[in-house]
């Protein structure tokens, strides 16, 4: 069973390579990487996120292009939400202090945290969804250039062979 890949029997490495190949084939730049967690973050999940974040997409140089969401926080107090954000950041080695300056729908500029909690709590859902949309859909100051392995430049799937 491959976590997150609809009960396939692919290895974690095969899933990682499949996703990388798909991204390389279809994109040159990535504006946002959105990582969504809920509940306990399993070791396999941590390893997968760290592999993309640290080994491939250079999180340290592109922190403002990453958004971390701790989901299913409806009904949780602010203290529990903050604790879940802290745990998620610790587990995934994400910087809880990263913020992005975004333009609000009204045109003003505001700072939005790149690490958030999200839940369907009717008393705050409008505000949470507004912040979520702004941080995910805002145009970043910079983009992540999709890294190409040196072998990719010679790969036949990217070249016409006559």
C-alpha positions, 0 to 999 in steps of 0.5 A: 500500500502506497500512502496517498496513491490510492492503495497502489503497491508502488514503493515510496521511491517509485511514487517519489520518482513518478511525481517528480517526472510528472512535474518535470514533464509539465512544469518549469516553475512552481509558484506554491507547494501546499502541504496538508496534514491532519492528525498524527504525522506518520514517519512515512509522511514526514520522510516523503515531505522532507524528501520533496521539501529539502532534497528536491525543491530547496525549502531553505531558499524557497520558504515563501513558496511553501504553505503548510496547513494543519487541517481538520481543526474545527472545534479546536481551541486556539491553544490546541491549534497553535500547538498543532502548528508547532508540532507540524513544523517541528515534525516537518522541519518547517519554519513557523515564522515565515510570512508572505506579503499578499494583496487582499481582494480590496487591494491592500497589502497584508502579511499572511502566515505560511503555516496555518490551521484550517477547519470548518468552525462556522464562527471563523470559517470565512476568515480562515478561508480568506487567509487560506485563499490569499496565501495559496493563490497569491502571486509569489515574489519568486518561483521555484525552478523545477530542478532537472537531473542532468540525465533528464536533458538527454532523456528520449521522452523529451526529445524527438528521435528520428 
